[in-house]
Amino acid sequence: MAEDIGPGDVTSSLTVGEGARGRGRIVAKADGVLAGVTAAAEVLRLACDGDVEFSAASADANHVAPDHVVLEFEGNARGLLAGERTALNLLCHLSGIATLTARFVAAVEGTGAKVLDTRKTTPGLRVMEKHAVVMGGGVNHRFALYDAVLVKENHLAFGTSLAEALAARPRGMPAIVEAEDMDEFRSARTAGADVVMLDEFTPEQVAAARAERGDDAVPLLEVSGGISLDTIRPYAEAGADRISIGALTHSAPALDLSMRLEPVPH
């Protein structure tokens, strides 16, 4: 809000009386799944210095269709205009993430595979973006660098033993290890990985890893690397337990929503 409003909304101060009141609503213009409704309402509340009342609000995770009313409110007109863009930016972006996530979740329905996000988030918005993934039916991966071990080839390039690294991790902290072929899958499994991330595997390779793991519950098999709506189902059917998709947060198109305002008669 500080970024958008700065020292003041010049246009609204020139065109709208100081005491004018407005009535408005945020309306869906496309099918989708909501996320960020509370954040949008808080933006409007702050922009109006608390001088706003909400008469209707949809909930995060609700499915919407065109003309569905997401939020309905009345308050200080200058404040509503000042908060409009920031409120919509958050709501459209987060709902876009929830909508895309829901599509991926629907694509693997019945397989038991879970759809996960990644750390490929917008700096400063990770909490909100990961919340949006959950609203779409997905599952959060590790939140940041401090809450799980995730060993990739760049880490092992410095010569540390994988087994020694995993043995030294904090008690109870999950360990995820990337594997680019079956030999690396076996090494990660032997080293005690809780999850093996099968990077750029084919569905056939995933099936082979699942067969080799057998009925063991550990390690979980996670698939990553360029998974799309067109390709996700075969990976789930091949036996992947988890499928992580960076596109959920870095490439989700915004859900089309609009905010309509009108003056409240004196």
Secondary structure, 3 states (H helix, E strand, C coil): CHHHHCCCCHHHHHHCCCCCEEEEEEEECCCEECCCHHHHHHHHHHHCCCCEEEEEECCCCCEECCCCEEEEEEEEHHHHHHHHHHHHHHHHHHHHHHHHHHHHHHHCCCCCCEEECCCCCCCCCHHHHHHHHHHCCCECCCCCCCCCEEECHHHHCCCCCHHHHHHCCCCCCCEEEEECCHHHHHHHHHHCCCEEEEECCCHHHHHHHHHHHCCCCCCEEEEECCCCCCCHHHHHHHCCCEEECCHHHHCCCCCCEEEEEEECCC
